[in-house]
Amino acid sequence: MMESIQIRDDFIKLGQALKLAGLVESGVDAKFVIQDGLVKVNGKTEYQRGKKLHSGDIFSYDGQDVKIL
């Protein structure tokens, strides 16, 4: 089952999305899992914590897929 998170603005940054989805505890944790290549955005490994995610994007971490609404 895919989780989803609702955003109010045009985009959300990857690090913020990981926290909002409850997949990491803090921005520091988000930084490390992204730097370590453990996060994918739309099927591609992403190394930028500031990567902008828009409605329809899907990111994955630790076996969990999350769609941006």
N, C-alpha and C positions, 0 to 999 in steps of 0.2 A: 504493500500500500504506500502510495506516495504522499508525503506530507505537503502542505502548502503554507505559504506565509503571504499576508496581504501587506502591500506597501501603500503609503499615502502619496509619496512623491513620484517623480518620473523614474527614479532609480534608487537602488540601495547598494552600498559597497559590500563586497564579498565578506569582509571581516564582520561587518555589522549583521549581515544576513545569517552568518553562522551562529552568532550570539542570539539573535532573535528566534532562530529555530531551536535553540537550546542544545545545539550540538557541541558547543564549547562554553566554558565558564566565563572567559574574559577575552578582551582584545589581544592580550599577550598570547593566550592559548591559540587564538585564531591565527595570529602572525606565524607561530611555529608550525602549525599543521599545514598552512598554505606554503610556507618556505620549504617544508619537507616534501612537497609535491603530493600531498595526500588528498587534495581537493580537486574535483573536476567541475568545470562549468560547460554545460552543453556537450558533454562527452570528452572534453579536452582538459588535460592537467593545467591548472592555473597557478601561477606563482606570485601574482600581484594582489595584495590584500585590498587595494583600492579599486580593483576591477569593478566597474559599474554593471549591475544586474538590472535588467528591465523586465516588465511583465512578460511572462511566457518563458523566461530563462529557467533552466533547471541546473541546480548544483548538487553535488554528491560528496559525502564524506562518511567514512566509517560504515559503509553499507546502507546509508540512508540517502534517499533522493528527496529533494525539496524543490517545489515549483514556486516561482514568484508570481503572485497574482496582482 
